[in-house]
Amino acid sequence: MTSPTTLSAGELRKAITTYAELLRSHKEVINRLNVYPVPDGDTGTNMTLTIESVTAELDPLGEDAPMADVCRAIAHGSLMGARGNSGVILSQMLRGLVAKFPAHDGVAPSLLAESLEHADVLARQAVVRIVEGTMLSVAKAAAEGARAHCETLTALVRSARDRARTALAFTPEQLPVLKQAGVVDSGGTGLVLLFDALCKVVAGDPLPVAPAADSIVVHVHEQTEIHGEGSIADLRYEVMYLLDADDTKMHAFREVWAGLGDSIVIVGGDGIYNCHIHTDDIGAAVEAALDAGRPREIRVTDLSELVIEERWVREASGLQEIEEIEPVPPTAVVAVVVGDGVGRIFRSLGVRTLVKGGQSMNPSTADLVAAVQATGSSQVVLLPNNKNIRPVAEQVNSLVDQTVTVVPTNSIVEGFAALLEYDPDASAEQNALAMSASACNVVAAEVTRAVRDTSTDVGEVHVGDWIGLSAKGVRSIADSIAGASNRLLAELIRPEHELLTIIEGEGSSPANTRRITEFLSDEYPQIAVEVHHGGQPLYPYYFGLE
């Protein structure tokens, strides 16, 4: 192919869409570079969702859209759609990259080199505490490579890519946790793909093929302290929101956040900012925004229990349409659910509006507000059914005209139990008291498959093992679903327990369910068992003991 002398609007657009395709194909590999034993949905997922927000802004543009429109779509889409620490940093890099591009002409090599340097500077300005050995190191190396060989566009993009790859390979020498784990930085891995995409569009170079996810081996312990995405460390929660704020108040906001946590990234300007922090104090992290402006689309993730449920969430709409229920109850219930079968059961128990969501794809405050308003009731009980969603749910009452009370359910089975005490004619406060008491009587547990080796209190976990989880973490390890389930239940069942609810998800089978129920019949004949089909991803079985 003939190499272009300048980067046109069409080529920039093609580079972004190619980058999105590369991120999608490498997403699971990038996720595997993290260090928690259950399926993780962090760096690869967050970078992919961020760039897909950009492609969504580009899609409506005509094929001959001018550079100004393409750049505006890239800047706005990345700011509004950024997810996670890596996604917010990527957003700032993209915004810095296109900030100086001309409105109508192509981008000359010298300007592209300058723009990559500008992207690196802005990304570092957005991060409160810079850590080398991350995607920031990769970005800096790429900018230096571009400046070193900007005589032609082809030489520039290849030099940027090669320097980025070298920097990525060096990240384990900069961060001991990476060296211990035997991996390179996950965010840097995702960023290198941007330069692969540019080399494809500009020079026709072949695109990298994602290795098999199971070829990625991570050597870590369950409680290892790590940086960035997937970090358990000492700070438990990831808090993100968009902030409509007075620009003059953002310095004070940054100062407050600097005392609340780490992995702080704040990007934006002209009255709108995307804010990210790891912290133990969710309330303070949100309240700090009120002095600067108005936070919205608040998302909170429990980093110690981050589990990917993205695929199911993204295939479904966020808010399920309300079936016609007459009359409108004085007090309605809104519930966050995962799995079509779970949704049907919640409907049968009287839930008026379902919001579909999962731990790594938490519904936003706006989603929950819309669901509450859609009920038509003057009072609403909200069931988050997930620890990550509870802090966001608590914000809803102040944003709607209805009275909203949150029942702090942490799991689907707790939501089931709560609904057994739901009375549509009672007030939201009365319902919340009765439903909360019912939910507290449930011991929740689940079974999933390990995606990497790790050490736990109950033994060594290897890739492919089935593990049983309770609120205390990994409680059983086995080479079969039924084995892990039965060992888990043996750990949890106490003489006072009378009822076990089993919710079948993807990966369950009649044979495994029979093995579990036969084990219970033999060992715990006093336990009554109810089996329901939930359809939840990743977890063949949810359990609820009462």
Secondary structure, 3 states (H helix, E strand, C coil): CCCCCCECHHHHHHHHHHHHHHHHHHHHHHHHCCCCCCCCCCHHHHHHHHHHHHHHHHCCCCCCCCHHHHHHHHHHHHHHHCCHHHHHHHHHHHHHHHCCCCCCCCECHHHHHHHHHHHHHHHHHHECCCCCCCHHHHHHHHHHHHHHCCCCHHHHHHHHHHHHHHHHHHHHHHCHHHHHHCCCCHHHHHHHHHHHHHHHHHHCCCCCCCCCHHHCCCCCCCCCCCCCCCCCCCCCEEEEEEEEECHHHHHHHHHHHHCCEEEEEEEEECCEEEEEEEECCHHHHHHHHHHHEEEEEEEEEEHHHCCCCHHHHHHCCCEECCCCCCCCCCEEEEEEECCHHHHHHHHHCCCCEEEECECCECCCHHHHHHHHHHCCCCEEEEECCCCCCHHHHCCHHHHCCCEEEECCCCCHHHHHHHHCCCCCCCCHHHHHHHHHHHHCCCEEEEEEECCCCEEECCEEECCCCEEEEECCEEEEEECCHHHHHHHHHHHHCCCCCCEEEEEECCCCCHHHHHHHHHHHHHHCCCCEEEEEECCCCCCCEEEEEC
